[in-house]
């Protein structure tokens, strides 16, 4: 149960950083 929370938080944190990078290169990911 604790792992899911951590994974979700990491995805949100990394997702925000990755989204900016992916948007610049791909411009397809819009979360």
Biopython code that builds the backbone (N, CA, C, O; Angstrom):
import numpy as np
from Bio.PDB.StructureBuilder import StructureBuilder

atoms = [
    (1, "UNK", "N", (0.846, -1.204, 0.000)),
    (1, "UNK", "CA", (0.000, 0.000, 0.000)),
    (1, "UNK", "C", (0.880, 1.252, 0.000)),
    (1, "UNK", "O", (0.584, 2.237, -0.675)),
    (2, "UNK", "N", (1.950, 1.190, 0.761)),
    (2, "UNK", "CA", (2.853, 2.357, 0.825)),
    (2, "UNK", "C", (3.589, 2.523, -0.502)),
    (2, "UNK", "O", (3.929, 3.637, -0.900)),
    (3, "UNK", "N", (3.829, 1.406, -1.177)),
    (3, "UNK", "CA", (4.563, 1.487, -2.438)),
    (3, "UNK", "C", (3.729, 2.231, -3.487)),
    (3, "UNK", "O", (4.260, 3.036, -4.252)),
    (4, "UNK", "N", (2.439, 1.960, -3.516)),
    (4, "UNK", "CA", (1.582, 2.615, -4.511)),
    (4, "UNK", "C", (1.603, 4.127, -4.327)),
    (4, "UNK", "O", (1.659, 4.879, -5.300)),
    (5, "UNK", "N", (1.557, 4.559, -3.090)),
    (5, "UNK", "CA", (1.564, 6.009, -2.817)),
    (5, "UNK", "C", (2.886, 6.608, -3.297)),
    (5, "UNK", "O", (2.909, 7.671, -3.917)),
    (6, "UNK", "N", (3.973, 5.918, -3.007)),
    (6, "UNK", "CA", (5.285, 6.435, -3.412)),
    (6, "UNK", "C", (5.368, 6.481, -4.939)),
    (6, "UNK", "O", (5.800, 7.481, -5.512)),
    (7, "UNK", "N", (4.959, 5.415, -5.582)),
    (7, "UNK", "CA", (5.017, 5.369, -7.052)),
    (7, "UNK", "C", (4.169, 6.488, -7.648)),
    (7, "UNK", "O", (4.586, 7.163, -8.590)),
    (8, "UNK", "N", (2.996, 6.672, -7.098)),
    (8, "UNK", "CA", (2.100, 7.718, -7.628)),
    (8, "UNK", "C", (2.760, 9.078, -7.464)),
    (8, "UNK", "O", (2.713, 9.914, -8.366)),
    (9, "UNK", "N", (3.373, 9.292, -6.314)),
    (9, "UNK", "CA", (4.010, 10.601, -6.069)),
    (9, "UNK", "C", (5.200, 10.788, -7.005)),
    (9, "UNK", "O", (5.411, 11.875, -7.543)),
    (10, "UNK", "N", (5.963, 9.738, -7.193)),
    (10, "UNK", "CA", (7.136, 9.837, -8.077)),
    (10, "UNK", "C", (6.677, 10.108, -9.509)),
    (10, "UNK", "O", (7.255, 10.940, -10.208)),
    (11, "UNK", "N", (5.648, 9.409, -9.931)),
    (11, "UNK", "CA", (5.156, 9.593, -11.306)),
    (11, "UNK", "C", (4.695, 11.039, -11.495)),
    (11, "UNK", "O", (4.958, 11.651, -12.530)),
    (12, "UNK", "N", (4.010, 11.575, -10.491)),
    (12, "UNK", "CA", (3.523, 12.959, -10.610)),
    (12, "UNK", "C", (4.695, 13.927, -10.653)),
    (12, "UNK", "O", (4.687, 14.899, -11.409)),
    (13, "UNK", "N", (5.696, 13.651, -9.837)),
    (13, "UNK", "CA", (6.867, 14.552, -9.784)),
    (13, "UNK", "C", (7.660, 14.435, -11.083)),
    (13, "UNK", "O", (7.968, 15.436, -11.731)),
    (14, "UNK", "N", (7.983, 13.209, -11.448)),
    (14, "UNK", "CA", (8.761, 12.987, -12.679)),
    (14, "UNK", "C", (7.908, 13.347, -13.895)),
    (14, "UNK", "O", (8.401, 13.909, -14.872)),
    (15, "UNK", "N", (6.645, 13.018, -13.818)),
    (15, "UNK", "CA", (5.743, 13.314, -14.939)),
    (15, "UNK", "C", (5.735, 14.797, -15.255)),
    (15, "UNK", "O", (5.697, 15.189, -16.421)),
    (16, "UNK", "N", (5.771, 15.608, -14.235)),
    (16, "UNK", "CA", (5.743, 17.066, -14.454)),
    (16, "UNK", "C", (7.036, 17.503, -15.148)),
    (16, "UNK", "O", (7.017, 18.329, -16.060)),
    (17, "UNK", "N", (8.135, 16.944, -14.709)),
    (17, "UNK", "CA", (9.423, 17.322, -15.311)),
    (17, "UNK", "C", (9.520, 16.722, -16.716)),
    (17, "UNK", "O", (9.945, 17.386, -17.661)),
    (18, "UNK", "N", (9.118, 15.459, -16.831)),
    (18, "UNK", "CA", (9.191, 14.777, -18.128)),
    (18, "UNK", "C", (8.213, 15.428, -19.112)),
    (18, "UNK", "O", (8.521, 15.587, -20.294)),
    (19, "UNK", "N", (7.046, 15.798, -18.613)),
    (19, "UNK", "CA", (6.029, 16.408, -19.492)),
    (19, "UNK", "C", (6.614, 17.644, -20.172)),
    (19, "UNK", "O", (6.393, 17.867, -21.362)),
    (20, "UNK", "N", (7.359, 18.444, -19.414)),
    (20, "UNK", "CA", (7.933, 19.664, -19.985)),
    (20, "UNK", "C", (8.975, 19.293, -21.040)),
    (20, "UNK", "O", (9.045, 19.916, -22.100)),
    (21, "UNK", "N", (9.772, 18.290, -20.746)),
    (21, "UNK", "CA", (10.814, 17.885, -21.703)),
    (21, "UNK", "C", (10.182, 17.219, -22.922)),
    (21, "UNK", "O", (10.576, 17.488, -24.056)),
    (22, "UNK", "N", (9.211, 16.358, -22.686)),
    (22, "UNK", "CA", (8.568, 15.653, -23.799)),
    (22, "UNK", "C", (7.789, 16.645, -24.663)),
    (22, "UNK", "O", (7.776, 16.549, -25.890)),
    (23, "UNK", "N", (7.151, 17.585, -24.002)),
    (23, "UNK", "CA", (6.366, 18.571, -24.769)),
    (23, "UNK", "C", (7.279, 19.345, -25.714)),
    (23, "UNK", "O", (6.876, 19.717, -26.816)),
    (24, "UNK", "N", (8.492, 19.579, -25.279)),
    (24, "UNK", "CA", (9.431, 20.361, -26.111)),
    (24, "UNK", "C", (9.863, 19.522, -27.312)),
    (24, "UNK", "O", (10.011, 20.040, -28.419)),
    (25, "UNK", "N", (10.062, 18.231, -27.086)),
    (25, "UNK", "CA", (10.536, 17.376, -28.182)),
    (25, "UNK", "C", (9.374, 16.760, -28.942)),
    (25, "UNK", "O", (9.310, 16.849, -30.168)),
    (26, "UNK", "N", (8.460, 16.138, -28.220)),
    (26, "UNK", "CA", (7.345, 15.460, -28.882)),
    (26, "UNK", "C", (6.149, 16.392, -29.007)),
    (26, "UNK", "O", (5.549, 16.508, -30.076)),
    (27, "UNK", "N", (5.809, 17.048, -27.917)),
    (27, "UNK", "CA", (4.653, 17.945, -27.953)),
    (27, "UNK", "C", (3.373, 17.139, -28.065)),
    (27, "UNK", "O", (2.359, 17.637, -28.554)),
    (28, "UNK", "N", (3.421, 15.899, -27.614)),
    (28, "UNK", "CA", (2.239, 15.038, -27.701)),
    (28, "UNK", "C", (1.661, 14.796, -26.321)),
    (28, "UNK", "O", (0.448, 14.663, -26.162)),
    (29, "UNK", "N", (2.537, 14.737, -25.317)),
    (29, "UNK", "CA", (2.083, 14.463, -23.954)),
    (29, "UNK", "C", (1.518, 15.739, -23.334)),
    (29, "UNK", "O", (2.220, 16.743, -23.212)),
    (30, "UNK", "N", (0.263, 15.692, -22.951)),
    (30, "UNK", "CA", (-0.349, 16.880, -22.332)),
    (30, "UNK", "C", (-1.142, 16.426, -21.122)),
    (30, "UNK", "O", (-2.324, 16.102, -21.240)),
    (31, "UNK", "N", (-0.508, 16.399, -19.964)),
    (31, "UNK", "CA", (-1.182, 15.926, -18.752)),
    (31, "UNK", "C", (-1.496, 17.120, -17.861)),
    (31, "UNK", "O", (-2.066, 16.952, -16.783)),
]
sb = StructureBuilder()
sb.init_structure("model")
sb.init_model(0)
sb.init_chain("A")
sb.init_seg("    ")
for serial, (resi, resn, name, xyz) in enumerate(atoms, 1):
    if name == "N":
        sb.init_residue(resn, " ", resi, " ")
    sb.init_atom(name, np.array(xyz, "f"), 0.0, 1.0, " ", f" {name:<3s}", serial, name[0])
structure = sb.get_structure()
